[in-house]
Amino acid sequence: MSYAGFYAMAGSINAHPALKASSPQAPIADFFREDIHHNGAFTQVALLAYPLFGNGPASPTTTPWFLKDWIQTGDQTEFTWHQQLGPLANARQYLARNVFWQQTVAHPTYDQFWQERNILPHLQHIRPAMLVVGGWFDAEDLYGPLSIYKTLAQKSPESRPMLVMGPFGHRGWSEETGHTLHNDLYFGDSLATYYQRTIEAPFFHHYLKGAGDGKTGLPNVYLFDTGLKGWRTFSSWPASTSRSLRWYLTSNGQLSAQTTKPIRFQEYTSNPAHPVPYSEASLTAEPDFSALASYMSADQRFASERPDVLTFKTDILPENLTVGGAITVRLKVSTTGTDADWVVKLIDVYPPDEPNHPYLPNPNRQLANYQQLVRADVMRGRFRHSFEKPEPFTTNQITEVTFPLQDVLHTFKKGHRVMIQVQSSWFPLIDLNPQTFVENIYKARNTDFKPARHRLYSDSFVEVSWLP
């Protein structure tokens, strides 16, 4: 799992004939699209992991060394610690000798350094049978399992790839937890053990002790529907039965199947001095990875109330609506700055009579009117045309920004609403964009960070795959 999952995948390339089956689980595939980056934007909470990867103690030690010189927490929260750090250039006070940090700063674009670390181009003619496993709520490596499975299915069908995605965070399928929760949400009991007994053990038994002919009796694709809270099987992914559905971001705050005429806009001011938090937990949690583990299904009501977050929603759904597969964001925007980030979130709005389940970690939390994050991601605007060659925005010029969100399998149930939120900061999950185009954001100065006025035009839309 995790980096070891990457090694499992890498070790299956040009493999020895004795290797019959492999299971890369939560594997990273491309450093510029997951883990320490999201579409080129830096995952700032990952700063706290750099000492683990870039330096360590000179000799064995019996005392903790990881992060010991980094954080004097006092009463700081994750949000305030990162905010007081200031521009990323200030991280050099902690990481000046860290090789990994030096490499990150030296390669702010998708150049040869990062391209050489992308495993996907090498996944051709893989011979061992492959079981690719991931979690829908994995905040570190979601792109990896999805992209690796799709690449194997296209370039190495002889590996007979299988895909499993469950309602888990990073590595959450590896141990029995009793009631399977992510953040506030309950998905069932003993789902990790169920997966291990139903999929993982039969897979390896077949290839290591059984016939090994690929006739496992297992589904090609085994995915958990995070809305209906149950497993579904598919012969391939994306599903062959999926259809395209567009939701336009209209100027009156409605998600509509059609855009309005004439084209109008909504606008908001994004101020780097007052960024949108990526979760409520980051405002109270200590500066570590605790909030990161839960944000991908977290309640978004705190963001809906902000003036720098645009909110769009459907009417109450008259019947179930299942979104299964890819999500593409196509925005029409303009800005008074010369750079900007665009964060888009797909949200399931619960009805006001939604009952609480008996296993809520926070007894004060109410699921009535809950706004469950289903999927979200950021696009660093400078990379809207190319990750290799960043470009500034032309001030006040309407520009298209297109980017994918990762796949989902989620049923928005009858009586719920679908919501889309658009914002331009997501802190400290993502580093702050100066909103002034600079050559290297890792070296930006305080004076480069400026408020900007952003407009979102009503011919913007989010395109999803829905399953009839």
N, C-alpha and C positions, 0 to 999 in steps of 0.2 A: 504494500500500500504506500501511497504518497511517492517519495523519491524511489523507494524500493520497487514501487509499481512501475516507474519509469525503467528501472534496471531490468525488471522482468520482461518488459517489452523490448528493450534494447538487446537483451540476451537471447531473444528469439529470432533476431536477424542473422541470416547465414548460420543457423543453429546446427549444433552437432546432431546427427541422426538419432542419438539416444534421447534427445529432448522431445517428448511426445505431446505435452500439454503445458500451457502456461496461463496464468491469470493475472494480468496487470490490473491492479485495483487502485483507484484514484490516482492514475499516472499523470504526471505533467507531460504536455506535448510541446508547448511553445511558450517560452518565457515572456514573450511580448504580448500574449493574449490571456494569460492567467497567472496566478500566484503573485509575482511581484509587479505585474502590469495588468491593466485592463484596457485593451485597445490603445496601448501606448501610454496611458496615464499611469503614474506610479502608485502602487498600493502602499500608502504611507505607513499603515499599521505594520507592514512587513519590516520596517526599520528595526523593530525590536528583535527580529530574528537574525539580523546581520552578524552579530558577534558569533552566533552558532556556526555560520557557514564561512565566515571570512577570517576568523582568528579564534584562538583558544589558549588554554594554559600551556606554558612551555614544557611542563612535566606533569605526571599524575598528581592529583590533589584530592584531599579529603574535604575541602571546603567548597561551597558553591562559587562558581566563577561566571556563569552565564548572566550577563546584564548587571553584574554587581556594581560596576562603576557608572552605570547609566542613569538610574532613576532614584532620586531621593523623593519618594512619593509625597510625604506629608499628607496634605488633604487634596492633592491633585487627582483629577479623574483622567481617564484616557483622553477625552476631548481637550481638557485644559493643558495637559502635558504637551500634546502635539501643537496646540495653538501657541503656547509660550515658547516652543522651539523656534517658531518663525519660519522663514524660508528654508527649503531643504539644504541650501548651502551651509546652514548652521550645524547640520549633522556632522560636519567634519570634526567638530570638537570631540565627538565620540568615536568617529570611524576613520580618522585620518590614516591609520595604518591597516585598515581593513581592505584586503585585496578585492573582495566581491563588491564592496561599495565603490572603490576606485573604478572598477570595470563598469558598473552601472552608470556612474557619472560621465565616464568617457564615451558611452554609447547611448545617447538619448534618442536615437532613431533606430528603426529596424534595419540595421546595417549587417555586414557580413558576420560580425561577432554573434548577434542573436540568430541570424538565419542558420548558421552552422549548428546551433543548439536545438533546432526544430527537428523532431524525430519523424514527422509525418512523411517527408519525401523518401525516407528509407524503408517504408513499410511495403515492400514489394516482394512477392514470392516467399511469403512467410509459410513455413511448413508445419510447425506445431499447431495443435488446436488451441484456439484462443477464447478465454472467458474474460470479457472486459466488464469491470464492475465500477459503479460510481454512485454518488448520492445526489439527489436533486437539490439538496441544501448545502452542498460542499462549497464553502467560501474560498477554498484554496484551489482545488483542481476539479472544475466542472467541464471546462473546455476539453481537457485531456481525454477522458473516457469517451465522450461523445464523438470527438474528431478522430480518435484512434479507431473506434469501431467503424465509423463511416469509411475511413480510408482503407481499412482491412477488407470491408465488404466489397469495395470497388477494385482495389489493387491486388488483394490477396484472398480471393474467395476460397482457395485451397486450404486456408487456415480454418475454415468453417467457423467464423467468428460468431460468438454469442454476446449479447449485451444485456446487462442487468442494471437498472437504476431504481433505487429505493428511496424512502422518505427519510434520508439520513444526512447528517453533516459529515465532515471529513472522517473517514474510517469508522463511521457509526455502525456498520454492519458486522464489525469484527467481534463483538462481545454481547452477551446476553444482558439486557437492561430491564427486563420485565415489561413495564409499560413503555411503549416506544413513543417518545416525545421529541419534538424539535421546537425549541423556544416554548411558546404557550400551547402548542397544538399537539393533540393526541391522535395517533394513527393506528393503534392496535397494540396487541401484546406479543412480545417475543418475536418480533419480525426479523431480527438478526439471526436468531436460531432457526427460524423457519427457512430463511434464505440458505443458510449453511446446509441444512438437512435436505432441502428440496432441490437445490440447484448445484451448489458447490461440491458437496460430497459425491452426488451421482455423476457429475461431470468428470471428476478425477478418477472415480472408480471405473467409469467406462473406458477412459483412455489409458489407464495404468494397469487395470486388472481385467477389464472386460474385452469386448471384441475390438474396440478402438477404431471402428469403421465409420464413425460419425453418426450412426443411428442411435443417438442417445435417448430418444424419447422426450428430450427437453425442448422447450420453445427456442426459436432463434433469438427472440427479443422478449424480455420479461420486465415489464415496467410497472411502477406503482403510480396509480392515479391519485395525486395529492389532494384532489377535491372530493372524490367519492370514497377515498381511503380504502382502496383495494387493488390487487394485482390484475394486470391485463397482459395478454400475450399477443405478439405480432409476428408475422413471417419475415418482416424487414422493417427498417427504420431509416428514414421517415416512412410512415405507413402509406401503403399504396392507395388507401381509400380517402386520404386527407384532401381537403378542399381549401382554397384560399379565401380569406375574409379580411376586409379592410375596415378599420375604424378611423374615421377622420376626426381631427382635433379641432372642433368648431369653436368659433369665437364666443359662443354662449356657454361654453363649458360642457357641451354634450359630446359623447362619442356617437358618431353617426355613420351609417353606411354610405352616405353621400356628403360631399363637401357643399358648402354654402356659396352662393353667388350674391354679390361680388365677394372676392377674397378679402377677409379682414384679418386682424391680428390681435393678440394679447401681448402684453409686455410686462417685464419685471426688472428690478435692479438686482444684480448679483454683486455682492460686496465681499471680497476676500477677508475683510476684517470681521465679518459676521456670517460665516459659512453655514450651510445646512448640515446638521449632524446626520450621520448615516444610520444611527439608531438611538433610541432613548437610552439604551444601556450604556452607551459610550459617555453619557453625561454623568453617570454615577459609578461606573466600573473603574477599578484601578487600571493604570496603563499597562495592560498585557493583552492577551488574545481572547479574553473572556467574551467581550461583546462581539468580536468577529465571528465566533462560533455560532451565534444565534440570529444574526441580522437577516438572514436570507428568507425567513418566514415571518419576520417581526411586524407588529402593528404599526401602521403608517399614519395614524391619526395625528401624531405630533407634527408631521410634515405638512399635512393638509391645511393646517391653520396658519402657515407662514405666507407672507406676501411675496416671497421669492420662489414659491413653488406653484406651478399651474396645475390645476386639477380638472380632469374630464371624466365623465361617467355616463354609463348607459341608464336607461330606465330599468325598473325592476324586471328581471328576466322571467318570462312566462313559462319557460321550460329549461331543462338542463342544456348547457352549452359546453362541449368538450374541446379544449384547445390542445392539440397534440402535434408537436413538431417545431419547426423553426419559426422564429419571430423576426421580422425585419422592420426597422424604424426608418422612415423617410420624412425628415423634417425640412421645412422651408423656414429659414431664420435670417435675422440680421442682428448686428451688434454695433454699439458705439465704440467698442474696443477693436483690437486686432487679433485676439485669440479668445477662445471660450471653450468650456466643457459643456457637454449636453448629456444629462442623465435622464433616462426614461425608465419608468417603473410600471409593471403590470400588476394590478392589485385586485384581490377578491374582497368585495365589501359584503359583510355579513348582515343579515336582517336584524331589526331591533329586538326581535324575540328569540334570537339565537341563545340556546341554553349553554351554561358552563358545563364542561366535563369534570368528572370527579378528581382529576389528577393535575389540575392547574398548579404550576410551581408557585405562582403568586396569587394568593387567595383574594387579593384586592383587584385582580384583573377581571374585566368583564368581556366576554366574547360577543355580546350584543353590540352591533355596529362596528365590530372589529374590521380593520383594514389589513388583511393578510397580504404581505408581499409574496407574489408568485414568481416573478422574475424581474431583474433589473440589471442595467449595465451603463457604462459611461463611454462616450466617444470624445477623445481629445480633438478639438476642432481643427487643429493644425494638421492632423493626419487624415482629414476627410477625403483627400484624393489619393494619398500615398503614405504608407508608414515609413517609407525610405526617404521621401523628400517633403518635409513639412512646409506649409504655406500659411501666410497670415490671411486673415479676413480683410476684405476691403470695407472700411467703415460705412455702416448704414446700407450696404448692398445686400439684396436678398440672395441667399446662398443655400444650396441643398446639402444636407448632411445625412448620409445614409450609413447605417451600421446594423449588424445583427445582434439580437439577444440570444442567449443560449436556449436550446430546446426546453419544452415543458411537456408534461402530460397532466393536465389539470381540468377538472370539470367544475365550472361555475354553476352552482345548483340553482334550481328554480327558487325564486324569491331573493336571490342575491343580485348584486350589480357588478359590472366590470368597471374598473377605474384605471385611468392612466395618469401618472404624474410626470411632469417635466420640470427639471431644475438644472442649475449650473454649478453646484458644488455638492460634495458628498463626503464630508470630512469627519475624521481623518482616515476613512477607508481609502480615499483618493487624495493625493496631494493637491494643494490649491493651484489653480491656474492663475497666473498674474493678470490675465486678460489684456496684457500687452505682449505682443509677439517678441520673444527673445530667442536667441539661438539655442540656448540650453537652459531649460527650466531648473535643472539641478544647481545652476549657478546664478539664478535670478536674485536680485537685490530687493530690499524692502521697498524701494522707490518704484520698482517695476509693477507692484501689485496695486491695481486700481479698480474701483467700482466701474461697472459697465451696465448699460441698458440693453436688454435683449428683447427681441420681438420674435414671436412664434406665429406663423401665418396659418390660416384655416385650411389650406390645401395640404397641410402636413397630415400624415397618417401612419398608423401602425398596422402592418399586415401579419396576420397569424394563420396558422394551419388549423383547421377545425375538422373534427371527426364526426361524420354524420351518425 
